[in-house]
Amino acid sequence: MEIRNEDGDVVEDYQSDDVEAEGEEAMIEGVTATEEMTTYICQYHESTQVGDITIETE
């Protein structure tokens, strides 16, 4: 999985390691949300596992 900006580039190297077996999990830890982050995407399932990121501040 990756966190990308509006240009489609990975933000701050926020991407998980590749998984080798079906059902194996991957995580991205230590993420600090910024306005630059616009999209979450799975590199292997880009057409179905993709979503917008909305940063809200109080």
N, C-alpha and C positions, 0 to 999 in steps of 0.2 A: 504494500500500500504506500501511497505517497500523498503529501500535501503540496499542492501546486498554487502558483499565482495566476493572475489573469492571462499571462503570456504562455502558460502551460509549463513553466519551469518549476522544478522542485525548490521549495522554500527551505533555506537553512539546512539542507541535507536531511530533511524530515522524510525518510523513507525506511521501510522495514526490510529486514533480510528476506531473501527468497525462502519459501516453504518447499519442502521436498516431497511430502506425502499428503494425500487428500485427507482433510480433517485437521491437519496441523495448523496451529494458530501463529499469528505474527502480531507484534505490537510496536508502536512507536512511543517511547517514553521520554519524559522531560520536555514536552512541547510547551512553548510559551506562545499563546495566541497573539497574532498581530493582524492589522488591517490588510496586509499583503496577502494573507491566506484566503483563497477563494474556492478551492476545490479539493475534495478527498477523492482518491481514485485507486482502484485495484489495477495494477499493471497488467494482470492476466485477463481481467474481465472488464475492460474499459467501457464497453457499451452497456453493461448492466449494473456494475458496481461502481457508481460514481455519484457524488452528491455535492451540493453547494455548501460552503462554510459561511456562516454569518457570525460576525463578532459583535457582541452587544456589551456596552459599558453602562454602568449605573451613574 
